[in-house]
Amino acid sequence: MTRSAAPLARIGAGGAIAVALSAGIGPPPGAPHAGAWLDEDLARRVARNPPLGAVPADPTNRFADSASAAELGHLLFFDARLSASGTVSCATCHDPARGFSDPRPLAVGEGTGSRHSMTVLNAAHQRWLTWDGRADTLWGQAVQPFETVHEMGSTRAKVLATVRGDPALRGRWRAAFGEDVPPADAGQAAVDAAFAMVGKALAAYERKLTSGPSAYDRWWTRRAAGDAGADGELSEAERRGLALFFGKANCFQCHHGALFSDGEFHNIGMPPRDGGMPTDAGRYAVVERVRDDPFNAAGPHSDDRDGTQARISRSLVNGPDRWGEFRTPSLRNAAATAPYMHAGQKATLAEVVRFYSTLEGATQLDHHRESVLRKLDLSEREQADLVAFLGALSGPGPGAPWDRAPGAAPPAAAPPAAAQVPAHPPTDRNAAPPAR
């Protein structure tokens, strides 16, 4: 998890945090105080990983906070009829009982993909979506699986026809958008605009999928308030792990901020699932795609075409140094979202920490060797402590009704992270359309 200082300029917005830390800038007012085991350096770093705040506004989606749009998106998220076979929904790879992630190493929809499904929990806080950042808005990402062959394998016409033909969905559509679904003979422009509305409804629902305060958040808040009992929120192992995370292991350099992620793209040398050299180009393969996507922040369906995200997307430049880079995942609720890495290469958090400790099997880390990971050489106890701290970053998921299919019973609790090494796909969660 330790990188050389040289590539900080490439890390983007997150680099400013690391530069501030190296300059010795102290923690802001209201941050945890140094004292006892938390020295001044640790306190400065911890200050920059605060509790997760409210979901940021999304000016590209004027329906982002519409209750009616969220209710429509909730129905669409669990509706398998939108797929080619009628058996795959968004929830197939984003299971509420698994932290809105997938226990299988590789996504399995209409076919088998080449990557692990990232959780959509807290996705509304992200600037880029998916492992390679191929979408710059939550709603732009939400429409992509419909027309991806191995995911839902559908078409935008089929999706709209399903909505149009279901009285409940059609009624929800009218309530959300104040207009009807385009007729079957509508022109392509009308179909595309309505397809974007499907994405915006799904995004309105996904904005409800956030995690609540974790043990770390409670500790942070109480320590910042000067509460003498704050340290009781964390076990001794978790406190030792915290000191490693922000200290010797230097994990915070890429996992900083409230999300415990810089939101940027890095090549950490993770070997492919089946050995050999990497063949997945990651960020390099999609820069032009996200820049030119008609469903991006700058496109014709955006409600803020000249906003900040639109300007960032228009200015994207690709280069060979982007080859093999993947987005830094958030560590919030990571204990409930095994397996890990972009192709599910690591079954447990312990395996992830062991990789960073030894770098065993690591491939070339960067196309031009601009950034270098150094093995951490952690002891067995240090590795266990770091895993314990990562567990302290999990908080409760969203409440009812958003945490389950419409009309369904509460989801079963996910098993402990250590047990999340499934050998087979889960049972079909989409045998019938959801109750409405």
Summary of the structure (lengths in Angstrom):
residues: 436
radius of gyration: 21.7
end to end distance: 46.2
largest distance: 70.5
contacts: 1439
relative contact order: 0.17
helix: 39%
strand: 5%
